């Protein structure tokens, strides 16, 4: 962290974003819904693997989650730029099974700048990542505990996955109530009617802004190749023999590492060389993924996953900050949609890729080869995207005034 030229912040500046009442409520809402979603993910993964004992079926689960996002995410970006983002999020979670995978992501990402002053934005991104990782740490562990909770008598039918699903529904209701209470500061809306030109504007902007393209695509290919989350039920059941509670621990371990790093970034925010730090940490992500694939004991596997999450956290903060700070306000919904499309490809489609390769080669080889692929991508991106390697300060003034941002050819109306 010393290479990032960090300096300690004053106590008063550590939680500037939380001075906003709406930001506090928004983060509490995210905390509730992410805990519920992560608990459900553990229950679904364990249930599917116990029913099928098939790596391919785990992969198809990720594919089923990815396809709706692929179809809807670009129109969702235009909707997030044109309509009330709070109402979009409410509609998505009320209609969870229909649209939340696509529309809520761009609206949620693009709404954060409307909750805090722009000078507090990087602090808000860091605290948002901290909230996310805390929930990701607690959710899987809680899901594993609930799944194995002994229920008797009238509660016996809820043993296993059903009790986890009920918990997820309760968390979602809390989320909806808190989001409904927000008072969003109006932002710049895009008044242009729906068309293919406006829907694909985010793609054109990202393609022309090479800094954004490099940061988003680096995450896409590194996680697509190196993601091991979807194969954890196989490791928990057949390799590490630690059961559903162990699966919850495995799912939580990356978030523990990410949480510690995000808290460190709150006190010692990145000041310089943000791009170089991001590339270095993605390389560490690949190495620790390989270590997890080769681990044969639960403590070693947990430590490797801890490093996976810790290294990925810096990439998340840098990418999220670049995404918002180097994008005009009226374009943030569509650019966020592109980001969510890439995230969906790396996560959900990555789960499909992991399941298929594990079916072909076995889980261990799939994880190790994927980690090697992440390292190769990191080296290639350092050469192909010098703008990313040279990215320095995470401030709106430096990013929007730089040739990197001015290379965008997308007109802003």
Secondary structure, 3 states (H helix, E strand, C coil): CHHHCCCCCCHHHCCHHHHCHHHHHHHHHHHHHHHHHHHHHHHHHHHHHHHHCCHHHHHHHHHHHHHHHHHHHHHHHHHHHHCCHHHHHHHHHHCHHHHHHHHHHHHHHHHHHHCCCHHHHHHHHHHHHHHHHHHHHHHHHHHHHHHHCCCCHHHHHHCCHHHHHHHHHHHHHHHHHHHHCCCCCCCCCCCCCCCHHHHCHHHHHHHHCHHHHHHHHHHHHHHHHHCCHHHHHHHHHHHCCCHHHHHHHHHHHHHHHHHHHHHHHHHCCCCCCHHHHHHHHHHHHHHHHHHHHHCCCHHHHHHHHHHHHHHHHHHHHHHHHHHHHCCCHHHHHHHHHHHHHHHHHHHHHHHHHHHHHHHHHCHHHHHHHHHHHHHHHHHHHHHHCHHHHHCCCCCHHHHHCCHHHHCCCCCCC
